[in-house]
């Protein structure tokens, strides 16, 4: 679980929009795409590791993964959500 105080200060590294925790249903859908090899990050690399959690940008267009409890706030690691 991400510390609520940390979530308050984190923002998108590209647009500086606020972030929110990803909904479990969205994570399930993304993990199904990962299993089939269909999901790529913004850098064009296939995502191979299941998403345990993530932070969704305010406009809903990208998710930044949380791996082993640590938010990965690199633009090229963002996962397009198609919203």
BELSULJO-V177371 format. One line per field, one symbol per residue. phi: phi as a letter, one per 20 degrees, with the letter a starting at -180 (. if undefined). psi: psi as a letter, one per 40 degrees, with the letter a starting at -180 (. if undefined). burial: b if it has 24 or more other ideal C-beta (glycine too) atoms within 12 Angstrom, else e. A space follows every 50 residues. Layout:
# BELSULJO-V177371
phi->???
psi->???
burial->???
This chain:
# BELSULJO-V177371
phi->.eggffgfefbffedmffccfffgffffffffffgemedceffnefedeg eeaadefgemebddfddlndfeddgfefdfdme
psi->ihhdddddeiihedefiiiiiiiddddddddddddeeehiideehhhdhi hdiihhideedihhihhfehhgfhdeeihhee.
burial->ebeeeeeeebebeeeeeebbbbeeebbeebbebbeeeebebbeeeebeee bebbbbbeeeebbbbbeeeebbbeeebbbbbee
